[in-house]
Amino acid sequence: MLESNVIQYRGFHSIIENDKIVGFQICVRSDYYRGVWLSQLRPGKVIVDDVTYTKEEVIWEINGKDYKVDELARASQGFWRITDVATLKIMKKVAWLKVFMMSQLDLRPAALTCHRF
């Protein structure tokens, strides 16, 4: 079940490979009521605990497939439904996040204006 906020707090997890934390993930939902074609997304930076991650550092998982920011622009057949969650993966080793606070998520489809956080 989706939370009402764009940032799905239940979706924040460490990414573990070979028993080591190699990054973290954040789940988000689209706030555009019709969903959006992936080629229209123009993702921006992500800020977590006052650390800024550039759009190039974020891997988007939508409909079970991973996309880098440049691949989203070419994903003309992909569609992000309003009922689906996208997982943003940041493959950076983080010693620890004592307080999870995501202060900004910039989701700007090319033809739309979305809320900024």
C-alpha positions as CSV (number, residue, x, y, z in Angstrom):
1,M,0.0,0.0,0.0
2,L,1.3,3.4,-0.9
3,E,1.8,6.1,1.6
4,S,0.3,9.5,0.8
5,N,3.7,11.3,0.7
6,V,5.9,11.1,-2.4
7,I,8.8,9.8,-0.3
8,Q,7.8,6.4,1.0
9,Y,9.5,6.2,4.4
10,R,8.9,2.4,4.6
11,G,11.1,2.1,1.5
12,F,14.3,3.3,3.1
13,H,16.8,0.4,3.4
14,S,20.5,-0.4,3.2
15,I,21.7,-2.2,0.2
16,I,23.7,-5.2,1.3
17,E,25.9,-7.3,-0.9
18,N,28.2,-10.1,0.5
19,D,27.2,-9.1,4.0
20,K,28.4,-5.6,3.5
21,I,26.5,-2.4,3.2
22,V,27.2,-0.9,-0.3
23,G,24.6,1.8,-0.5
24,F,21.0,2.6,0.4
25,Q,17.6,2.9,-1.3
26,I,14.6,5.2,-1.1
27,C,11.2,4.4,-2.5
28,V,9.1,7.2,-4.0
29,R,5.8,7.4,-5.8
30,S,4.8,9.7,-8.7
31,D,2.6,12.6,-7.7
32,Y,1.3,13.1,-11.2
33,Y,-2.2,11.7,-11.3
34,R,-1.8,10.0,-14.7
35,G,1.6,8.5,-14.2
36,V,4.5,9.5,-16.5
37,W,6.5,8.2,-19.4
38,L,10.0,7.5,-18.3
39,S,11.5,9.5,-21.2
40,Q,9.7,12.6,-19.7
41,L,11.4,12.3,-16.3
42,R,14.2,14.8,-15.7
43,P,15.5,13.7,-12.3
44,G,17.5,16.0,-10.1
45,K,19.6,15.6,-7.0
46,V,18.8,13.8,-3.9
47,I,19.7,15.1,-0.5
48,V,19.8,12.8,2.5
49,D,21.1,13.9,6.0
50,D,22.6,17.1,4.4
51,V,24.6,15.0,1.9
52,T,23.8,15.8,-1.8
53,Y,23.9,13.0,-4.3
54,T,23.9,14.1,-8.0
55,K,21.4,12.7,-10.5
56,E,24.2,10.7,-12.0
57,E,24.7,8.9,-8.7
58,V,21.1,7.7,-8.5
59,I,19.9,4.5,-10.1
60,W,16.1,4.4,-10.7
61,E,14.4,1.0,-10.5
62,I,11.0,1.3,-12.1
63,N,8.9,-1.8,-13.1
64,G,11.7,-4.1,-12.0
65,K,14.3,-2.5,-14.3
66,D,17.3,-0.3,-13.4
67,Y,17.9,2.9,-15.2
68,K,20.7,5.5,-14.9
69,V,19.6,9.1,-15.5
70,D,20.8,9.1,-19.2
71,E,18.9,5.9,-19.8
72,L,15.6,7.3,-18.6
73,A,15.6,9.9,-21.5
74,R,15.8,7.0,-24.0
75,A,13.2,4.8,-22.3
76,S,10.4,5.8,-24.5
77,Q,8.4,2.6,-24.0
78,G,8.6,2.7,-20.2
79,F,5.7,4.1,-18.1
80,W,5.6,4.8,-14.4
81,R,2.1,4.3,-13.1
82,I,0.7,6.3,-10.2
83,T,0.1,3.0,-8.3
84,D,3.8,1.9,-8.7
85,V,6.7,2.8,-6.5
86,A,10.1,3.7,-7.9
87,T,13.2,2.7,-6.0
88,L,16.1,5.1,-6.0
89,K,19.4,3.3,-5.3
90,I,22.5,5.2,-4.2
91,M,25.5,3.0,-4.3
92,K,27.7,4.9,-1.9
93,K,29.1,3.4,1.3
94,V,27.5,5.3,4.2
95,A,28.9,4.7,7.6
96,W,25.5,5.2,9.2
97,L,22.5,7.4,8.9
98,K,21.4,8.2,12.5
99,V,18.5,10.2,11.3
100,F,16.9,9.6,7.9
101,M,15.8,12.9,6.6
102,M,15.3,13.3,2.9
103,S,14.9,17.0,2.4
104,Q,14.9,17.2,-1.4
105,L,13.7,15.1,-4.3
106,D,13.5,16.8,-7.6
107,L,11.0,15.0,-10.0
108,R,10.5,17.1,-13.1
109,P,8.9,15.4,-16.1
110,A,9.8,17.3,-19.2
111,A,6.3,18.5,-19.9
112,L,5.1,18.8,-16.3
113,T,5.8,20.8,-13.2
114,C,5.9,18.7,-10.0
115,H,6.3,19.6,-6.4
116,R,9.8,20.1,-5.1
117,F,10.8,18.7,-1.8
